[in-house]
Amino acid sequence: MKKSLFIAAAAAVPAIAMAQAGVDVAHLSELGMRGTARFMSMGGAFTALGGDLSTLGQNPAGIGIYRSSEVGITLDLNFQSFQASAPSMTDTHNQTRFNVNNFGYIGTMKLYSEATPTFSFGASYSRINSFDRVFKGNFNNLGGSSLSNYVAAFTNSLNPMGDGYSPYRDVDLIWGSNYNPYDNAPWMSVLAYNSLIINNGQENSNGQISFQGLMGDGTTGSANFDIREKGHVDEYNITFGGNIYNTLYWGLGFGITDVDYTQWSYYGERLSNAYLSVRTDEGPKDLYYKDVPGTASYGLTNYLHSSGSGFNVKFGLILKPINEFRIGIAVHTPTWYSMTDTYWGAIDYNMLPDNGLLAPNGEHYKNETDNVVANDSYDNFHDYHLRTPWRIMVGAAGVIGGKAIISADYEYRGANMQLSDVNNNEYVDVSDEIKTYYKGVNIFRVGAEYRVTPQLSLRAGYSYESSPVKQWVANDGENIQFAGTIPSYSFNKATQYITAGLGYRVGSFAIDLAYVNKHRESTWHAYSPIVAEGTVVMDSPQATVKSNYNQLVLSLGYKF
């Protein structure tokens, strides 16, 4: 028989009952290197160059470089490979995706003025990030760690007294017609208790219980995981810019973004010599015997869909003191998002007492098998506002001998994201989590182009993006908070791009090709390690995930 746990989503629910924690929203501020084939083949180092449709989303002053109008489109074929590695296992998943990467229009008006020779306006669409990632694997030996014991420790840790006893009684964790999710325990604790993966332990004089997991002395276990992510961030830009004395170029852009992210995750464990809580065949329904030896198998499934739209403003300048040299600067405001999350969680379990065991009443213990679902017939929703960090970028570019271009950029993206409810009341705890776990990102981009003939150009580039995670946090120096029923999370390391390409122009027509290799490693955690005074007292299963993307990019353009 299926039991149902209904999650109520509202602004008044504490953070631990919400669908989002700091680790759940940080990736929404990440940006990839996307744009035209010329832009990507030169490593995206266009802050000082301009003159490309992609600059509408990078340095809007680049629109001021134009002397004519342009329309263009970019197509992208992406070969993706994801490798998950853990002790004694490696699993690889490959997939291919096709995208329309960019299209846009720039119109330029000649003003016939020495001071302001031209004025340009443009509109573009760009896919500025992709969330596609699929990986799975297993852990053959859990050692002394399990999801069961982690949730028990988490539930006990919520007591402000810090005495190891939960502030909740067993009746607070049992779903029923009178259960109140606003006043009672976090949903991960409720879900775990109703699926028998945490059980009653010792009770103090106040009726408080120290909940216990299924792993104890002599328990061994294994686990498996399967994570599937997909989605994107798209941006629509409207930009205006101009030219002052053919020396100073300016641009002002307005960006409208939409984000769509879906994660489906599964994490399961199998424990031998576990400490079960089970009933007997004929005994009362509510009488459970604890510490019964046996085998426990259970799996946690979660679904999360985040979607929303946002708005930002960009301003930039490019200075050309001499024809052979340019410097550029651009500032992007935060993107202010209105977001909606849809989510559910479930645990399926199978508790098998060892054969031949009898309960104190002389009856045989029964096998406990069921499925506890976070919601039964509908999805749960949570609306909130999200503000991403500021971005600032500077660049320099030079022309050598009239045939070669060398360009270099530096970008800084902060870590000061902010979450609030629909009435703009900040979720301070979640914002503080982001400040604790994450740091500003440093991005370096270099690119070069060489004109072989008046029609043919060769290009190459490189980009490096530092890890957004503080090193001591990445080294398991912090207890990572989670929300709802999703204890797993992923921390990214540095991201690197190696790029190359060529362009061919005939009259007003242009065709550009690019090859882009993107490589990034991440560490996926099934749940947080438990850290006390800087020391890990219970480890967590971790896998290294290597994401490798090989893109073939084609751009078609026409100037008039």
ChimeraX attribute file (.defattr): number of C-alpha atoms within 10 A of each C-alpha:
attribute: neighborCount
match mode: 1-to-1
recipient: residues
	/A:1	7
	/A:2	11
	/A:3	16
	/A:4	18
	/A:5	23
	/A:6	21
	/A:7	23
	/A:8	16
	/A:9	20
	/A:10	17
	/A:11	17
	/A:12	10
	/A:13	14
	/A:14	17
	/A:15	20
	/A:16	19
	/A:17	23
	/A:18	25
	/A:19	26
	/A:20	22
	/A:21	25
	/A:22	26
	/A:23	21
	/A:24	20
	/A:25	19
	/A:26	19
	/A:27	15
	/A:28	19
	/A:29	18
	/A:30	17
	/A:31	14
	/A:32	15
	/A:33	17
	/A:34	23
	/A:35	31
	/A:36	30
	/A:37	32
	/A:38	29
	/A:39	25
	/A:40	30
	/A:41	31
	/A:42	31
	/A:43	29
	/A:44	29
	/A:45	30
	/A:46	29
	/A:47	31
	/A:48	30
	/A:49	26
	/A:50	25
	/A:51	19
	/A:52	19
	/A:53	30
	/A:54	27
	/A:55	25
	/A:56	34
	/A:57	26
	/A:58	25
	/A:59	32
	/A:60	36
	/A:61	34
	/A:62	30
	/A:63	33
	/A:64	27
	/A:65	25
	/A:66	23
	/A:67	19
	/A:68	14
	/A:69	16
	/A:70	21
	/A:71	18
	/A:72	21
	/A:73	22
	/A:74	23
	/A:75	20
	/A:76	22
	/A:77	17
	/A:78	19
	/A:79	16
	/A:80	20
	/A:81	19
	/A:82	22
	/A:83	20
	/A:84	24
	/A:85	22
	/A:86	16
	/A:87	13
	/A:88	9
	/A:89	12
	/A:90	15
	/A:91	14
	/A:92	16
	/A:93	14
	/A:94	14
	/A:95	13
	/A:96	12
	/A:97	11
	/A:98	12
	/A:99	12
	/A:100	16
	/A:101	23
	/A:102	25
	/A:103	23
	/A:104	21
	/A:105	19
	/A:106	24
	/A:107	19
	/A:108	22
	/A:109	15
	/A:110	12
	/A:111	11
	/A:112	9
	/A:113	10
	/A:114	11
	/A:115	12
	/A:116	16
	/A:117	17
	/A:118	23
	/A:119	22
	/A:120	22
	/A:121	22
	/A:122	22
	/A:123	21
	/A:124	23
	/A:125	25
	/A:126	25
	/A:127	22
	/A:128	20
	/A:129	20
	/A:130	20
	/A:131	20
	/A:132	18
	/A:133	20
	/A:134	24
	/A:135	23
	/A:136	22
	/A:137	20
	/A:138	25
	/A:139	20
	/A:140	15
	/A:141	14
	/A:142	20
	/A:143	16
	/A:144	16
	/A:145	22
	/A:146	27
	/A:147	28
	/A:148	21
	/A:149	21
	/A:150	23
	/A:151	23
	/A:152	25
	/A:153	21
	/A:154	20
	/A:155	24
	/A:156	23
	/A:157	17
	/A:158	16
	/A:159	15
	/A:160	11
	/A:161	10
	/A:162	11
	/A:163	11
	/A:164	19
	/A:165	25
	/A:166	25
	/A:167	22
	/A:168	21
	/A:169	19
	/A:170	18
	/A:171	10
	/A:172	19
	/A:173	21
	/A:174	18
	/A:175	18
	/A:176	13
	/A:177	6
	/A:178	7
	/A:179	16
	/A:180	14
	/A:181	21
	/A:182	15
	/A:183	10
	/A:184	16
	/A:185	23
	/A:186	25
	/A:187	22
	/A:188	25
	/A:189	24
	/A:190	24
	/A:191	27
	/A:192	23
	/A:193	24
	/A:194	23
	/A:195	24
	/A:196	27
	/A:197	28
	/A:198	28
	/A:199	28
	/A:200	21
	/A:201	16
	/A:202	13
	/A:203	14
	/A:204	10
	/A:205	6
	/A:206	9
	/A:207	14
	/A:208	20
	/A:209	21
	/A:210	24
	/A:211	26
	/A:212	23
	/A:213	26
	/A:214	28
	/A:215	26
	/A:216	16
	/A:217	9
	/A:218	10
	/A:219	19
	/A:220	20
	/A:221	22
	/A:222	19
	/A:223	22
	/A:224	17
	/A:225	19
	/A:226	15
	/A:227	17
	/A:228	16
	/A:229	17
	/A:230	15
	/A:231	18
	/A:232	19
	/A:233	23
	/A:234	20
	/A:235	23
	/A:236	22
	/A:237	23
	/A:238	21
	/A:239	26
	/A:240	24
	/A:241	26
	/A:242	27
	/A:243	24
	/A:244	17
	/A:245	13
	/A:246	18
	/A:247	15
	/A:248	20
	/A:249	25
	/A:250	25
	/A:251	27
	/A:252	22
	/A:253	25
	/A:254	21
	/A:255	23
	/A:256	18
	/A:257	22
	/A:258	18
	/A:259	20
	/A:260	19
	/A:261	20
	/A:262	20
	/A:263	19
	/A:264	18
	/A:265	21
	/A:266	21
	/A:267	22
	/A:268	21
	/A:269	21
	/A:270	20
	/A:271	21
	/A:272	19
	/A:273	20
	/A:274	27
	/A:275	27
	/A:276	26
	/A:277	24
	/A:278	24
	/A:279	23
	/A:280	21
	/A:281	13
	/A:282	10
	/A:283	15
	/A:284	9
	/A:285	9
	/A:286	8
	/A:287	11
	/A:288	18
	/A:289	16
	/A:290	15
	/A:291	18
	/A:292	22
	/A:293	21
	/A:294	21
	/A:295	22
	/A:296	25
	/A:297	20
	/A:298	24
	/A:299	19
	/A:300	23
	/A:301	22
	/A:302	22
	/A:303	18
	/A:304	20
	/A:305	19
	/A:306	23
	/A:307	19
	/A:308	19
	/A:309	20
	/A:310	20
	/A:311	19
	/A:312	20
	/A:313	18
	/A:314	24
	/A:315	22
	/A:316	26
	/A:317	24
	/A:318	29
	/A:319	19
	/A:320	19
	/A:321	12
	/A:322	9
	/A:323	11
	/A:324	13
	/A:325	18
	/A:326	22
	/A:327	21
	/A:328	26
	/A:329	24
	/A:330	24
	/A:331	21
	/A:332	23
	/A:333	17
	/A:334	22
	/A:335	21
	/A:336	18
	/A:337	22
	/A:338	20
	/A:339	20
	/A:340	17
	/A:341	21
	/A:342	18
	/A:343	26
	/A:344	25
	/A:345	24
	/A:346	24
	/A:347	24
	/A:348	17
	/A:349	22
	/A:350	19
	/A:351	26
	/A:352	21
	/A:353	25
	/A:354	16
	/A:355	10
	/A:356	7
	/A:357	15
	/A:358	15
	/A:359	16
	/A:360	9
	/A:361	8
	/A:362	9
	/A:363	14
	/A:364	18
	/A:365	24
	/A:366	18
	/A:367	17
	/A:368	18
	/A:369	17
	/A:370	18
	/A:371	18
	/A:372	24
	/A:373	24
	/A:374	26
	/A:375	18
	/A:376	15
	/A:377	8
	/A:378	11
	/A:379	14
	/A:380	18
	/A:381	18
	/A:382	19
	/A:383	20
	/A:384	22
	/A:385	22
	/A:386	25
	/A:387	21
	/A:388	24
	/A:389	19
	/A:390	17
	/A:391	18
	/A:392	19
	/A:393	22
	/A:394	22
	/A:395	24
	/A:396	23
	/A:397	23
	/A:398	21
	/A:399	17
	/A:400	11
	/A:401	8
	/A:402	11
	/A:403	13
	/A:404	16
	/A:405	20
	/A:406	21
	/A:407	26
	/A:408	26
	/A:409	24
	/A:410	20
	/A:411	20
	/A:412	18
	/A:413	21
	/A:414	19
	/A:415	23
	/A:416	18
	/A:417	24
	/A:418	22
	/A:419	25
	/A:420	19
	/A:421	18
	/A:422	16
	/A:423	9
	/A:424	11
	/A:425	12
	/A:426	16
	/A:427	18
	/A:428	12
	/A:429	16
	/A:430	25
	/A:431	19
	/A:432	15
	/A:433	17
	/A:434	22
	/A:435	17
	/A:436	16
	/A:437	23
	/A:438	23
	/A:439	18
	/A:440	18
	/A:441	18
	/A:442	17
	/A:443	19
	/A:444	20
	/A:445	23
	/A:446	22
	/A:447	25
	/A:448	22
	/A:449	23
	/A:450	18
	/A:451	17
	/A:452	11
	/A:453	11
	/A:454	10
	/A:455	12
	/A:456	15
	/A:457	19
	/A:458	22
	/A:459	25
	/A:460	23
	/A:461	25
	/A:462	24
	/A:463	24
	/A:464	19
	/A:465	20
	/A:466	16
	/A:467	22
	/A:468	23
	/A:469	21
	/A:470	16
	/A:471	14
	/A:472	11
	/A:473	15
	/A:474	18
	/A:475	9
	/A:476	18
	/A:477	19
	/A:478	20
	/A:479	16
	/A:480	21
	/A:481	20
	/A:482	25
	/A:483	22
	/A:484	24
	/A:485	28
	/A:486	25
	/A:487	22
	/A:488	23
	/A:489	18
	/A:490	19
	/A:491	22
	/A:492	19
	/A:493	18
	/A:494	17
	/A:495	18
	/A:496	20
	/A:497	23
	/A:498	19
	/A:499	25
	/A:500	23
	/A:501	24
	/A:502	21
	/A:503	21
	/A:504	16
	/A:505	16
	/A:506	11
	/A:507	9
	/A:508	10
	/A:509	14
	/A:510	16
	/A:511	19
	/A:512	23
	/A:513	23
	/A:514	25
	/A:515	21
	/A:516	26
	/A:517	18
	/A:518	20
	/A:519	17
	/A:520	18
	/A:521	20
	/A:522	18
	/A:523	17
	/A:524	19
	/A:525	17
	/A:526	22
	/A:527	24
	/A:528	23
	/A:529	22
	/A:530	21
	/A:531	16
	/A:532	12
	/A:533	8
	/A:534	12
	/A:535	12
	/A:536	15
	/A:537	11
	/A:538	17
	/A:539	18
	/A:540	21
	/A:541	24
	/A:542	22
	/A:543	25
	/A:544	19
	/A:545	26
	/A:546	19
	/A:547	22
	/A:548	19
	/A:549	19
	/A:550	19
	/A:551	20
	/A:552	18
	/A:553	26
	/A:554	22
	/A:555	22
	/A:556	17
	/A:557	20
	/A:558	17
	/A:559	16
	/A:560	12
